[in-house]
């Protein structure tokens, strides 16, 4: 496509609508791209609704050619990420870009360079990307697994983007992996013995979350998460506002028999969160709840029947990590949720992740239950 490319900041509701719409148009021909609900995207990108904006500087950009929108990108700086230790991936001087879409390489290059320029103008000396927008949302660029649709809350990118980004001297910073497994198969005998041993241990209690006390259990889970992940690469702590926001967003997908809290001598020390793959219900809606999509979603949420369950988060308090107890609790929670997923939701497939490529403990657990890597996302870095 010929013509001059113009990159301009998003300004006003019309530009924001064009920013949102861009992804739907450019990915319309990809059978494995799942259109998110437009209402959800609008909320994600709106200050005052998404608490990420409370601690971040954000600028959206649109690319136009001949008057047509041909790409988009966000540039953003998370003030909480700036305060993290540099050896954990973030740290002072680190900005990000994300929400990247482009019709061709020329547009893509122009957008990334404009995002880099904005970050430099804000005093940043390094970029870590793509992050759309927080590390807790859709981090990384999909580089493996383009042949199947993503599960709920996972990204899906044009396969061409990898070469475009790497052509701008971006280096691999970290790989994020997801693991797939056939949950209809019993676990190996050794794991079954470990689980049975835990069941005989009177100090251990594995319980479901209680939606009657949703705020209490959500706070327990987030507390364990902030402790368990605090030394992980890329970690940025949740704020109180973000905990409340995440709880509100996830509550419709919370089913008591799919989220477990492990207690040791009465103290909550670990959790496992599993979500039915809402993308299976969302994909046919093409991004809109109207006119009848809302009714379909309400029916699905009352009694979801899915092929896939996704485990987006697991955590064990730091003082127990690398212990046999941590592994035992993990296997027990996985097994209980596996049984419930089959019996109550008809699921046959599980997906765990993302998992950092150097998280040896989680990778060992994933391999022990005979799962395999089905998707890989890369986060890149570059000096500005």
Secondary structure as UniProt FT lines:
FT   STRAND          5..9
FT   HELIX           12..26
FT   TURN            27..29
FT   TURN            31..32
FT   HELIX           38..44
FT   TURN            47..49
FT   HELIX           51..55
FT   STRAND          56..65
FT   TURN            66..67
FT   STRAND          68..78
FT   HELIX           79..82
FT   HELIX           86..88
FT   TURN            92..93
FT   STRAND          94..102
FT   HELIX           105..121
FT   TURN            122..123
FT   STRAND          126..129
FT   STRAND          131..132
FT   TURN            135..136
FT   STRAND          138..139
FT   STRAND          141..144
FT   TURN            146..147
FT   TURN            152..153
FT   TURN            159..160
FT   HELIX           161..166
FT   TURN            167..169
FT   STRAND          171..182
FT   TURN            183..184
FT   HELIX           189..200
FT   TURN            202..203
FT   STRAND          204..208
FT   HELIX           211..213
FT   HELIX           214..228
FT   TURN            229..231
FT   TURN            233..234
FT   HELIX           240..250
FT   HELIX           251..253
FT   HELIX           256..258
FT   STRAND          259..264
FT   TURN            265..266
FT   STRAND          267..276
FT   HELIX           279..282
FT   HELIX           283..285
FT   TURN            286..287
FT   TURN            290..292
FT   HELIX           293..302
FT   STRAND          308..316
FT   HELIX           318..320
FT   TURN            321..322
FT   HELIX           324..345
FT   STRAND          349..356
FT   TURN            357..358
FT   HELIX           360..368
FT   TURN            369..370
FT   STRAND          372..383
//
